[in-house]
Amino acid sequence: MKTQGITVSKSDFSEWYSQVCLKADLADVRFGIQGFIVHKPWGYRIIRHIYEYLEREVEMQDHEPILFPRAVKEAHLNAEAEHAGFTPEVMWVSQAGDGDLEERFALPPTGEAQIYPMFSLWLRSHNELPYKVYQSRISTFRYEMTTRPFLRGREFCFFETHNAYAHHQEALDQIELDFRTCEKVMGDICKIPFKYFKRPEWDKFLGADATYCADSLMPDGKRTQLASTHDLGQRFAEAYNIQIKNGDGDMQLVYQTCFGPGIWRIMAAIIGVHGDDNGLCLPVAVAPLHIVIVPILKKGDETVMPFVKELERTLKDEGYRVKLDVRNRSPGNKFHEWELKGVPLRIEVGPRDIGNNEVVLAPRIGDKETVSMDQFTDRVPAVLNEYELRLSQRAEGYFNDSVREAGTMDELANILEEHRGFVKVAVSSVEKEMIEDTIKEKTGARVCGTLYPEPEPVSGQSCIVTGDKAKHIVYVCKSH
């Protein structure tokens, strides 16, 4: 039995995940308050790259950055009746020193109740629309009973966009752009496969007209929600009195959307979807280091260090994030650590390699190869591309193999018991919560929703719950 590194197989996902978070130096849960973790440098550097790509994408869509205090007025939190349903999860500040505050305030569970009262002060004319802003690199707070790093916390990393429009179609167009942002950042950059769903009516964001979510699958076959975007219609505009003078000179409420990519959940999916029995396997774009160079030093040799220093300089000039590991540890110890941390490419160089004018390239997934220095400049990007292709293919293979169909409740229950993952079923309604109540009672799973942007067609099926003529194909899955 292994006593160092990851000591369990990824098939024991719960223990494996805990060990990776700790031993890959991502986070420390020993802060002393449940649900509050310390983000350690390796983990937070990954998170910063996720933020960078999201910021780039939304700014290309003309969103501007803003920053609000980490506080919400109680009256603002309760202004929209459905949104006030967040109250059981709200954490309150009610005391300063030994005395009570004159007015308690909440730590924000999300941004609507902070931002929209200010929209009502800022927006006056249709000429100011669309108005598109985002908050990034902030914390949000919810009183969760069960907590786990990057999956559920009482404080967690947050990103949100908030937009106002004169016309509802503009809001719907933005929802399409949010979907494309998910495809770009979570799919193309982080290599995480997912399906995008329109949530059923009973599972909408509190106060929204409609909710759309990107769901992926963890290795235990349970879904994790990577992002959500919400068509808020005019309900929040009415609650917070966000009115503008339209082109006809009349006052009207704005239409709104908000978008929340789950920074923590994306991080959790990178860990869970891509990792293996030896630790992390990081997508190149978000890896803190692209390449680590490990010199193989021999007593009396003076050729290796000048060579690897020049190699490091050359790679950095090419734009790679590189570390030359000259710590007083054995090469094997270094190999193990960087493998655990998921660095995409390791380069090994010893005196014999230098004598042969070659180096060894060891991708995190794939076989080592010895490369002549004449081919080095071309081979490094090729090896990284091949590594990412393997990473994507492995993730897509698991994801695609985890989507099944069921025609009866018994078949659904059996698939979820034996395989988990997503199961497609036909239902008669996505408005009646009794559909989910019955499925959840019999299987322990929940309805994810219908596919977006194109729902799957129904072809003569009967509802898995009622036996009536089916109107929708929905996906069902157990959840984190």
Secondary structure, 3 states (H helix, E strand, C coil): CCCCCCCCCCCCHHHHHHHHHHHCCCEECCCCCCCCCEECHHHHHHHHHHHHHHHHHHHHCCCEECCCCCCEEHHHHCCCCCHHHHHHHCEEEEEECCEEEEEEEEECCCCHHHHHHHHHHHCCEHHHCCEEEEEEEEEEECCCCCCECCCECCEEEEEEEEEEECCHHHHHHHHHHHHHHHHHHHHHHCCCCCEEEECCHHHCCCCCCEEEEEEEECCCCCEEEEEEEEEEECHHHHHHCCEEECCCCCEEECEEEEEEECHHHHHHHHHHHHCECCECCCCHHHCCCCEEEEECCCCCCCCHHHHHHHHHHHHHHCCCCEEECCCCCCHHHHHHHHHHCCCCEEEEECHHHHHCCEEEEEECCCCCEEEEHHHHHHHHHHHHHHHHHHHHHHHHHHHHHCEEECCCHHHHHHHHHHCCCEEEEEECCCCCCHHHHHHHHHHCCEEEEEECCCCCCCCCCECCCCCCECCEEEEEECEC
